[in-house]
């Protein structure tokens, strides 16, 4: 689902879903974070991507 949101450039929704996962003790793995970060960089959303890296 997160990959689909990123593919459609719905990054706010993807980040909200990540947050909701964490709130429900369903911790995203490295593949999930890499998917979001890579999509953000590809769409020149560098500031958002950097926030996830820190």
BELZI-V519758 format. One record per backbone hydrogen bond with DSSP energy under -0.5 kcal/mol. NH is the residue of the N-H (numbers start at 1). CO is the residue of the C=O. If there is no record, write none. Layout:
{{NH,CO} {NH,CO}}
//
This chain:
{{5,1} {6,2} {7,3} {8,4} {9,6} {10,5} {11,9} {14,10} {15,11} {16,12} {17,13} {18,14} {19,15} {20,16} {21,17} {22,18} {23,19} {24,20} {25,22} {26,21} {27,25} {33,29} {34,30} {35,31} {36,32} {37,33} {38,34} {39,35} {40,36} {41,37} {42,38} {43,39} {44,41} {45,40} {46,44} {49,45} {50,46} {51,47} {52,48} {53,49} {54,50}}
//
